[in-house]
Amino acid sequence: MRKLTAKDFDHLLAPVARRRHRGMSLLEIMVVITLIGLVTAAIGVAVINQLGEGQRDASRNQAYEIAKSLDIYKLQNGSYPTTSQGLSVLASPPKGKPIMEQLPQDPWGNEYIYLIPGQKNASKFDIRSKGNDGIEGNEDDVGNWQD
């Protein structure tokens, strides 16, 4: 049996030592950065979609709350306000105490629109938000009706 020398060990450990000191190549770094970017983009799209849905839900809930306030107004005054009177009568009624301290704006910063008789609720009234685009009468309008 032959005695092993330090040179024999150096020869066996040389590939391991070379691998240990090797860094990442430019291609590997680019692949990692691309993967991080794709994951970030996917998460960003999901968050933006959830934000839009949350705004639509908030707008719909506010429209229903305004509709409830209009029902209270009708009980106090005998009829709903006219379209020309608008929703402002809820905050400053012709008689009695205000039903709402102030009228809310929709999540996009616009005022709610009041129509009596309604287009979607023909037997009552419509409370509608213009939606995300701020244009009345298209598919992104939200209000006190079932979609």
Secondary structure, 3 states (H helix, E strand, C coil): CCCCCHHHHHHHHHHHHHHHCCCCCHHHHHHHHHHHHHHHHHHHHHHHHHHHHHHHHHHHHHHHHHHHHHHHHHHHHCCCCCCCCCHHHHCCCCCCCCCCCCCCECCCCCECEEECCCCCCCCCCEEEECCCCCCCCCCCCEECCCC
